[in-house]
């Protein structure tokens, strides 16, 4: 076997250019798959993180009836100090919610009115950092309104513009209230931004509830965890802490987020499949040429007593050696390329408007998945082995007498 290995290694360098072309194709293919997959994972991560930060948080709790009808009367209690006792919890915030109509001098549209506690909400979603004009609402500002940049463009709003919000209270009566735009925000998700406005919770509470309602009751409690992978362990704890409430994680609230993660993994397998398909044809072609060029030599080896299984193994080993040389270099270049962009990311500000429609950031940071190296290494090894079978069979099927006579 040792002799076969030495022969196989020497044989691949007998035609250096041809071998280097195959090795180069393996290197480029491995590098491309790693780079594209890391970029795709970064895009998916940006989409999921933005959705969690600006819309869903990791966990949300509601009254079970609120998710079906979204009626104002369906509230639940909230104790921030109690939730803070869960060590995995980073931040939490309680909100009042009402579906209503935003009316301006240039038109009207349906929106979700969010009554927030400014300090809590900013700690959870970082909304203050997303103010592009004006200022964040304060605890004392009961008539201030935060509106998205998308809505200001649509309805020609500016700071101090007057808008009227119309909604139903808990008794089913129509309520209207005038507000002044104090701040304009942009979360980077146009679809979400144009469907919501933010007001001070204290002012909204007096309008929503006709009768006296305890101050510790809300429509939604959003919880941010230290890490997303803690969701499954914290969800039952929160459910136990808030009996009678419906606690859902972000994947349950938005199945498209889970679908996005699955699709990215699937696209990675497709990338690998395309690469394997292209590689297998290149290797078969190269090794077949190598066998045909050495037709007479292979015939002589068999004529002097070299077993066919050793000839077969030699051709297979030649193919595997090409992969063994190419794959580590491809791994290194892929790792190096991704690391180079992980610091500052890809600047996609030229496509910012399009990215906003899908809730993705204009700067994408690629993510290096260690399992990709394992998957890719196994895939190349399998591809090289499968590609070597036909040339190897061709080599052992030749007739030594005819091969020796061949010029």
QUIZIQUI-V252891 format. One record per pair of residues at least 24 apart in sequence whose C-alpha atoms are under 8 Angstrom apart, sorted by the first residue. I is the first residue (numbers start at 0). J is the second residue. Records with the same first field share a line. If there is no record, write none. Layout:
# QUIZIQUI-V252891
I = J  J
This chain:
# QUIZIQUI-V252891
0 = 309
3 = 309  312  313
4 = 313  316
6 = 313
7 = 313  314  316  317
8 = 316  317  320
10 = 317
11 = 317  321
17 = 285
18 = 285  321
21 = 281  282  285  321
22 = 321  322  324  325
23 = 325
24 = 278
25 = 278  322  325  326  329
26 = 325  326  328  329  330
27 = 329
28 = 274  329
29 = 326  329  330  333  375
30 = 329  330  332  333
31 = 333
32 = 267  270  271  274
33 = 330  333  334  367  371  372
34 = 333  336  337
36 = 267  270
37 = 337  365  366  367  368
38 = 363  364  365  366
39 = 263  365
40 = 263  365  366
41 = 363  364  365  366
42 = 359  363  364  365
43 = 259  260  263
45 = 359  360  363  364
46 = 357  358  359  360
47 = 256
49 = 187  188  358  359  360
50 = 358
51 = 249
52 = 123  124  125
53 = 124  126  186
54 = 191
55 = 221  249  252
56 = 221  222  223  249
57 = 221  222  223  224  227  230  248  249
58 = 221  222  223  230  234  246  247  248  249
59 = 219  220  221  222  246  247  248  249
60 = 219  220  221  244  245  246  247
61 = 218  219  220  244  245  246
62 = 218  219  243  244  245
63 = 243  244  245
65 = 218
69 = 97
70 = 97  169
71 = 96  97  167  168  169  207  218
72 = 169  170
73 = 218
74 = 216  217  218  219
75 = 216  217  218  219  244
76 = 215  216  217  241
77 = 215  216  217  220
78 = 215
82 = 237  240
85 = 233
87 = 224  225  226  229  233
88 = 222  223  224  225
89 = 222  223  224  225
90 = 119  122  123  222  223  224
91 = 119  123  220  221  222  223
92 = 116  119  120  123  220  221  222
93 = 119  120  217  218  219  220  221
94 = 200  217  218  219  220
95 = 200  203  204  217  218  219
96 = 218  219
97 = 166  167
98 = 166  167
99 = 164  165  166  167
100 = 163  164  165  166
101 = 162  163  164  165
102 = 162  163  164  165
103 = 154  161  162  163
104 = 154
105 = 154  155
106 = 154
109 = 194
110 = 193  194  195  196
111 = 194  195  196
112 = 195  196  197  198
113 = 195  196  197  198  200
114 = 197  198  199  200  201  203  204
115 = 197  198  199  200
116 = 199  200
117 = 199
123 = 222  223
126 = 184  186
129 = 184  185  186
130 = 182  183  184  185
131 = 182  183  184  185
132 = 158  182  183  184
133 = 158  181  182  183
134 = 181  182  183
135 = 181  182
136 = 181  182  198  199
137 = 199
138 = 199
140 = 199
141 = 198  199  200  201  202  203
142 = 177  178  179  198  199  202
143 = 178  179  180  181  198  199
144 = 178  179  180  181  182  196  197  198  199
145 = 180  181  182  183  184  196  197  198
146 = 180  182  183  184  195  196  197
147 = 183  184  185  192  193  195  196
148 = 183  184  185  192
149 = 185  189  192  193
150 = 192  193
151 = 183
158 = 182  183
167 = 207
168 = 206  207  208  209
169 = 207  208  209
170 = 208  209
174 = 206  207
187 = 354  355  358  359  360
188 = 355  356  357  358  359
189 = 355  356  357  358
190 = 355  356  357  358
271 = 375  378
275 = 378  379  382
278 = 382
279 = 382  383  385  386
280 = 386
282 = 318  383  386  387
283 = 386  387  389  390
286 = 314  318  387  390
287 = 389  390
290 = 390  391  393  394
294 = 394  397  402  405
295 = 399  402  403  404  405  406
296 = 402  403
297 = 394  399  402
298 = 397  398  399  400  401  402  403
299 = 399  402  403
301 = 399
302 = 399  400
307 = 395
308 = 395
310 = 391  394  395
311 = 391  392  394  395
312 = 391
314 = 387  390  391
315 = 384  387  388  391
318 = 383  384  386  387
319 = 380  383  384
322 = 379  380  383
326 = 376  379
330 = 372
334 = 367
337 = 365  366  367
340 = 364  365
341 = 365  366
